[in-house]
Amino acid sequence: MKVPPTDSRAAYDKKQSPILVTLIGLLVAYMPQYIHKILGLLRVQLGPEGPPSVILWNWLSVVLLTAYIIVIERKSLASILLVRPKIKDLTWACIFWMMATSWNWAMNIIVAPQAQNEGLGTIIQLPIPVIIGMIFTTAITEEILYRGYPIERLRELTGNAWVGVSFSLIVFLLPHIRFFGVQWLLYHGVGTILTYILYMWRRNLWACILMHFLGNAPLLLPALGMG
């Protein structure tokens, strides 16, 4: 399949993909959420179990989705806002992260310290290299799979970016609530909303990746016995 020349790439990125092509792309993007159920039905054990499995399945989904975008959709990664960030993009990512951290800190003081639930407890018991791998993996891959691709493609289909934002937000929140518990929303819900605001305002996925990484990094503290 012929790929459009570079000088026409920007214009081609704006063309709407057929509905079926977009739906298949969404299936690829959300593969980490259902692959375990399919393997379970087939009684096949493949790769690591539990939280570390995101390192395998998220990166596999990103690789497949990247190939799908370039070869099948014939678009560039700029079509999902994966473009070189400006200094302002990264600066605002840090500011938004500080705002989210301040909210988390305030809730820990005003309401109660965040309890160590089963999900968090499972993660901090993992080897430090695995935790670091998960921090980098989720920060990069979740922004591509759960924000960049679905928001931009659903915006193309509906002509309304907020349809993509709403859909992406629901799909992003459900596994986090299931794993960390509903109380996760009290401490991290504001940070999640701020990430979407950053995305819609700066229109740069790397800024969101940086904010996501800074938000995930404190997981190392309890794992190292520092919190």
Secondary structure, 3 states (H helix, E strand, C coil): CCCCCHHHHHHHHCCCCCHHHHHHHHHHHCHHHHHHHHHHHCCCCCCCCCCCHHHHHHHHHHHHHHHHHHHHCCCCHHHHCCCCCCHHHHHHHHHHHHHHHHHHHHHHHHCCCCCCCHHHHHHHCCCHHHHHHHHHHHHHHHHHHHHHHHHHHHHHHHCCHHHHHHHHHHHHHHHHHHHHCCCHHHHHHHHHHHHHHHHHHHCCHHHHHHHHHHHHHHHHHHHCCCC
